[in-house]
Amino acid sequence: MKKESAVKTVAKKTVEKAAAAEKAVEKVAEKAAPAVKTTAKKAATATKTAAAKTTKAAAAKKPAAAKKPAAKKATVTAVLQYAGKEVSYDELVAKARGAWNGEAIQELALYVKPEEEKVYMVVNGQEAGSFDL
């Protein structure tokens, strides 16, 4: 906000200076010949136009947004414990990939049934079979 108000203040002063310069040029031009008067008005108009463009450009600039640090991905570990045994998520996925001999796996769903000591898998939306825990 401070930058924006500072830009507006500078822009306002620039426009005021341009207007004052235009008045001074007009006074000088009144005393000079008509051809000089026309040239002086053109110069004053050009100065005022340039000041207005500078004001618009300065006002259009927005302050840079503060960048947020990238969030770290959480490490997830899943372990199935049953009947004194342990099987990790990574082991289940590795066994499923080994049991699958079809096309590339785009989507894999595993259904673990410890009471049967089986893992049922669905690969790419189609039932693909099972393997032992």
Summary of the structure (lengths in Angstrom):
residues: 133
radius of gyration: 38.2
end to end distance: 62.4
largest distance: 108.5
contacts: 278
relative contact order: 0.09
helix: 51%
strand: 20%
